[in-house]
Amino acid sequence: MKYKLRVLPMHEIGKRDNQEDCMYPSMAGLSDDCRSFVVCDGLGGHDSGEVASAAVCRAIGTYIEKNCNTSVFAHEDFFKALSAAYDELDACDTGARKKMGTTMTFLNFGTAGCLVAHIGDSRVYHMRPGDGILFETRDHSLVNDLLKMGELTPEEAKVFPQRNTVTRCMQPGREVRPKADIRHIADVRAGDYFFMCSDGVNEVLESCDLERVILDNALTDEEKMEALVQGTAEARDNHTAFLVHVLDVVHEPGDITATAVAGNKAGKELPLPESNTSVSRKCKAPVCWLVLSAVALLLAVAALFFLL
C-alpha cells in the first residue's frame, strides 16, 4: 500500500518553564512525505527529562533514516530502532539518583498497514468518520491500573493525586529494558485519522473531545489542529501531537501481507499480544505498594474469618 497523507504538528510548552516533550520528525523536518512519527514526553520530577526524550527521538529517527529507506517496515525494524534508543539513553546517563526517563509512542505507515508502539502514557488514536475511535493505546499508568482493578471511577481518576505516575517508561542503565506494546493495523482507509500525543493533551481534552474535533466534517485539517491548540491552551504540562489524515490509500499488486511484515511465520492473526511489563523500581513503586496492601487486606480478612 501507498499512502497520501496530510500531517499537522502541535508542540506547546504549556505552563511549564521548559519543554521536555520531543517529536520526530521535528517541526522543521516535517512534511506530508514522512511515514514514521515519534512523540516522547520526558518524566517530570526526574533528572534531565528533556535529554531523555530528545535522545530517544534522535536515536529512533536516525536508525530509520539510515536503515529503513523502503516502504517495507517490519516489527524487527522497530525492535532494532528501540534498542538503538536504549543505547543512546545509556550513553546519556548522568548517574543521577532519580534517573532520567521518557515515554515513547511510535507510528509507521508501511506496505501492510500501520505499526503502532508505545511505552508509558503518551497515546495513539485511530479514528474513522462514521465509526469514531477504532483504536486507542492503553496507558501504562497507575491510574489506568486502578481503573482496571475497579479501585477508581473515571470521575475519581480525573483528580487522583498520582494520575501522572507511569508504570512503564524508558530509562538508562536497566538490566531488563521495558518492552513496547505493539499493534499492527492492517485496515487503513482513505479518510482515516491517526492522532498521537503526549499526556499534556489528555490533561485537558478527553478522548471524546478529540473525537468530536478530529471527526468534525465542517472543519478543515488546519482548523481541526487549531481547535486542538486552542483547546489545550490552559494545559499545565507540555503538550505535543501529530494529526495524520490519510487522504488516500493505493493498493498495489506487490503488497505483502501484514503477517509477513510482522515476521509471524506461524501466520497468527494480529494485533500482537501484550508484551511483558517489567519496569524500573522508580516507575513501579506505587503499584507494588498497592499490591502489597491488597494482599495484607486479604490475609487480615482470612484471619478474621477463621477467628469467627
C-alpha positions as CSV (number, residue, x, y, z in Angstrom):
1,M,0.0,0.0,0.0
2,K,1.0,3.6,-0.6
3,Y,-0.5,6.5,1.3
4,K,-1.2,10.1,0.6
5,L,-1.1,11.9,4.0
6,R,-1.7,15.3,5.4
7,V,0.4,15.8,8.6
8,L,0.0,18.6,11.1
9,P,2.0,19.1,14.3
10,M,1.5,20.6,17.7
11,H,4.4,21.4,20.1
12,E,3.4,23.6,23.0
13,I,5.2,24.3,26.3
14,G,2.0,24.8,28.4
15,K,2.5,26.4,31.8
16,R,6.0,24.8,32.3
17,D,9.3,26.6,32.3
18,N,11.0,24.2,29.9
19,Q,9.9,21.9,27.1
20,E,10.5,18.2,28.0
21,D,8.5,16.8,25.1
22,C,10.2,15.9,21.9
23,M,8.9,14.9,18.4
24,Y,10.3,13.1,15.3
25,P,10.3,14.5,12.7
26,S,10.9,17.9,14.1
27,M,8.7,20.8,13.2
28,A,11.4,21.9,10.7
29,G,11.8,18.4,9.2
30,L,8.1,17.5,8.9
31,S,6.4,17.0,5.6
32,D,3.5,15.1,4.2
33,D,6.0,12.6,2.8
34,C,7.0,11.4,6.3
35,R,5.9,7.9,7.1
36,S,7.4,7.4,10.7
37,F,6.5,9.5,13.7
38,V,7.6,9.6,17.3
39,V,6.4,11.5,20.4
40,C,8.3,11.4,23.7
41,D,7.5,13.0,27.0
42,G,10.4,13.4,29.5
43,L,9.5,12.3,33.0
44,G,8.7,15.2,35.3
45,G,10.5,15.2,38.7
46,H,13.4,13.2,37.3
47,D,16.8,14.4,36.1
48,S,17.0,15.8,32.5
49,G,13.7,14.7,31.1
50,E,14.3,16.8,28.1
51,V,17.6,15.0,27.5
52,A,15.9,11.6,27.7
53,S,13.0,12.4,25.3
54,A,15.4,14.0,22.8
55,A,17.8,11.1,22.9
56,V,15.0,8.6,22.1
57,C,13.6,10.6,19.3
58,R,17.0,11.2,17.8
59,A,18.1,7.6,18.0
60,I,14.9,6.2,16.5
61,G,14.8,8.8,13.8
62,T,18.5,8.2,12.9
63,Y,18.1,4.5,12.8
64,I,15.0,4.8,10.5
65,E,16.8,7.3,8.2
66,K,19.9,5.1,7.8
67,N,18.3,1.6,7.6
68,C,14.6,1.9,6.6
69,N,14.6,3.7,3.3
70,T,11.9,1.5,1.7
71,S,8.2,1.3,2.4
72,V,8.6,-2.2,4.0
73,F,8.9,-1.7,7.7
74,A,8.8,-4.9,9.8
75,H,8.4,-5.3,13.5
76,E,12.1,-6.3,13.7
77,D,13.0,-2.9,12.3
78,F,11.1,-1.3,15.2
79,F,12.8,-3.5,17.8
80,K,16.2,-2.5,16.4
81,A,15.3,1.1,16.5
82,L,14.1,0.8,20.1
83,S,17.3,-1.0,21.1
84,A,19.3,1.9,19.5
85,A,17.2,4.3,21.6
86,Y,18.0,2.5,24.8
87,D,21.7,2.5,23.8
88,E,21.5,6.3,23.3
89,L,19.9,6.7,26.7
90,D,22.6,4.6,28.4
91,A,25.2,6.9,26.7
92,C,23.4,10.0,28.2
93,D,23.2,8.6,31.7
94,T,24.3,11.3,34.2
95,G,24.4,8.9,37.2
96,A,21.7,11.0,39.0
97,R,19.8,9.2,41.8
98,K,16.4,9.8,40.0
99,K,17.3,8.5,36.6
100,M,16.1,10.5,33.6
101,G,13.3,8.8,31.7
102,T,10.7,9.3,29.0
103,T,7.6,7.9,27.5
104,M,7.5,6.9,23.8
105,T,4.9,6.5,21.1
106,F,5.7,5.4,17.6
107,L,3.6,5.2,14.4
108,N,4.8,3.9,11.0
109,F,2.9,3.7,7.7
110,G,4.1,0.7,5.7
111,T,3.1,-1.5,2.8
112,A,0.8,-3.7,5.0
113,G,-0.7,-1.0,7.2
114,C,0.3,0.8,10.3
115,L,2.6,-0.3,13.1
116,V,1.8,1.4,16.5
117,A,4.0,1.0,19.5
118,H,4.1,2.7,22.9
119,I,5.7,2.8,26.3
120,G,4.2,5.0,29.0
121,D,1.1,7.2,28.9
122,S,1.5,9.1,25.6
123,R,-1.2,7.9,23.3
124,V,-2.0,6.9,19.7
125,Y,-5.6,7.0,18.3
126,H,-7.0,5.6,15.1
127,M,-10.3,7.3,14.1
128,R,-12.7,6.9,11.2
129,P,-15.6,9.1,10.2
130,G,-18.9,7.4,10.9
131,D,-17.2,4.8,13.2
132,G,-15.5,7.1,15.8
133,I,-12.4,5.8,17.7
134,L,-11.4,2.4,16.3
135,F,-8.3,2.0,18.5
136,E,-6.6,3.8,21.4
137,T,-3.5,2.7,23.2
138,R,-3.8,1.8,26.9
139,D,-1.7,3.9,29.2
140,H,1.0,2.3,31.3
141,S,0.0,4.3,34.3
142,L,-1.0,3.9,37.9
143,V,-4.4,5.5,37.4
144,N,-5.2,3.2,34.5
145,D,-4.2,0.1,36.6
146,L,-6.5,1.3,39.3
147,L,-9.4,1.9,36.9
148,K,-9.0,-1.7,35.5
149,M,-9.0,-3.0,39.1
150,G,-12.1,-1.1,39.9
151,E,-10.4,0.9,42.6
152,L,-11.2,4.2,41.0
153,T,-14.1,5.5,39.0
154,P,-13.5,7.6,35.8
155,E,-14.5,10.7,37.8
156,E,-12.1,9.9,40.6
157,A,-9.3,9.2,38.1
158,K,-9.5,12.8,36.8
159,V,-8.5,14.2,40.2
160,F,-6.4,11.3,41.5
161,P,-3.2,12.8,43.1
162,Q,-0.9,10.3,41.3
163,R,-2.6,10.4,38.0
164,N,0.6,11.3,36.2
165,T,2.6,8.3,37.6
166,V,3.7,5.9,34.8
167,T,4.2,2.2,35.4
168,R,6.4,1.7,32.3
169,C,9.0,4.1,30.9
170,M,12.3,4.2,29.1
171,Q,15.3,4.8,31.4
172,P,19.1,4.3,31.1
173,G,21.1,1.6,32.9
174,R,18.4,-1.0,33.0
175,E,19.3,-4.7,33.1
176,V,15.9,-5.6,31.7
177,R,14.7,-3.0,29.2
178,P,10.9,-2.4,29.3
179,K,9.3,-3.5,26.1
180,A,6.8,-1.7,24.0
181,D,3.2,-2.8,23.4
182,I,2.8,-3.2,19.7
183,R,-0.3,-3.3,17.5
184,H,-0.5,-3.7,13.7
185,I,-3.4,-2.1,12.0
186,A,-4.0,-3.6,8.6
187,D,-7.4,-1.9,8.0
188,V,-6.3,1.6,7.0
189,R,-8.7,3.5,4.7
190,A,-8.9,6.9,3.0
191,G,-10.4,9.3,5.4
192,D,-9.0,7.8,8.5
193,Y,-7.2,9.9,11.1
194,F,-4.3,9.0,13.4
195,F,-3.6,11.2,16.4
196,M,-0.6,10.7,18.6
197,C,0.0,12.9,21.7
198,S,1.8,13.4,25.0
199,D,-0.3,13.3,28.1
200,G,-0.4,17.1,28.3
201,V,-3.1,16.9,25.7
202,N,-5.2,14.4,27.6
203,E,-4.8,16.5,30.7
204,V,-7.4,18.9,29.3
205,L,-9.0,17.0,26.4
206,E,-10.6,13.6,26.9
207,S,-10.9,11.0,24.1
208,C,-14.4,12.1,23.3
209,D,-13.3,15.7,22.9
210,L,-10.6,14.7,20.5
211,E,-13.0,12.5,18.5
212,R,-15.5,15.4,18.3
213,V,-13.0,17.8,16.9
214,I,-11.0,15.5,14.6
215,L,-14.1,13.9,13.0
216,D,-15.9,17.2,12.5
217,N,-16.6,17.3,8.8
218,A,-17.2,21.0,8.9
219,L,-13.6,21.8,9.7
220,T,-10.5,21.6,7.5
221,D,-7.5,19.7,8.9
222,E,-5.8,23.1,9.7
223,E,-8.9,24.2,11.6
224,K,-9.0,21.0,13.5
225,M,-5.4,21.3,14.7
226,E,-6.0,25.0,15.5
227,A,-9.1,23.9,17.6
228,L,-6.9,21.4,19.4
229,V,-4.2,24.0,20.1
230,Q,-6.8,26.4,21.5
231,G,-8.5,23.6,23.5
232,T,-5.2,22.8,25.2
233,A,-4.1,26.4,25.8
234,E,-4.7,26.2,29.5
235,A,-2.8,22.9,29.9
236,R,-0.2,23.0,32.7
237,D,2.1,20.4,31.1
238,N,4.0,20.4,27.8
239,H,1.8,19.0,25.0
240,T,2.9,17.6,21.7
241,A,1.0,15.9,18.9
242,F,0.8,14.8,15.3
243,L,-2.5,14.8,13.4
244,V,-2.2,12.5,10.4
245,H,-5.0,12.4,7.9
246,V,-5.0,9.5,5.4
247,L,-6.1,11.2,2.2
248,D,-5.8,8.1,0.0
249,V,-4.6,4.5,0.1
250,V,-3.4,2.9,-3.1
251,H,-3.3,-0.9,-3.0
252,E,-0.6,-2.4,-5.3
253,P,-0.3,-6.0,-6.7
254,G,3.1,-6.4,-5.0
255,D,1.8,-5.5,-1.5
256,I,3.0,-8.0,1.1
257,T,0.7,-9.2,3.9
258,A,0.6,-8.0,7.4
259,T,1.7,-11.4,8.6
260,A,4.9,-11.2,6.5
261,V,5.7,-7.7,7.8
262,A,5.4,-8.9,11.4
263,G,7.7,-11.8,10.7
264,N,4.9,-14.0,12.0
265,K,5.9,-17.4,10.5
266,A,3.0,-19.2,12.2
267,G,0.5,-17.0,10.4
268,K,-1.3,-15.9,13.6
269,E,-3.7,-13.0,13.4
270,L,-2.5,-9.6,14.6
271,P,-2.7,-7.5,16.8
272,L,0.2,-8.9,18.7
273,P,-0.3,-9.9,22.3
274,E,0.8,-7.6,25.1
275,S,4.5,-7.6,25.8
276,N,5.9,-8.1,29.3
277,T,5.6,-5.3,31.8
278,S,9.0,-5.4,33.5
279,V,9.7,-1.8,34.8
280,S,12.0,0.1,37.0
281,R,11.5,0.3,40.7
282,K,11.2,4.1,40.3
283,C,8.2,3.7,37.9
284,K,6.5,0.8,39.6
285,A,6.9,1.5,43.3
286,P,3.3,2.8,43.8
287,V,1.9,-0.2,42.1
288,C,3.9,-2.6,44.3
289,W,2.7,-0.8,47.4
290,L,-0.9,-1.2,46.2
291,V,-0.4,-4.9,45.5
292,L,1.2,-5.5,49.0
293,S,-1.7,-3.6,50.6
294,A,-4.3,-5.7,48.9
295,V,-2.5,-8.9,49.9
296,A,-2.3,-7.7,53.5
297,L,-6.0,-6.9,53.5
298,L,-6.9,-10.3,52.1
299,L,-4.8,-12.0,54.8
300,A,-6.5,-9.9,57.5
301,V,-10.0,-10.9,56.3
302,A,-9.0,-14.5,56.1
303,A,-7.7,-14.4,59.7
304,L,-10.9,-12.7,60.9
305,F,-13.0,-15.4,59.2
306,F,-11.1,-18.3,61.0
307,L,-11.3,-16.5,64.3
308,L,-15.1,-16.2,64.0
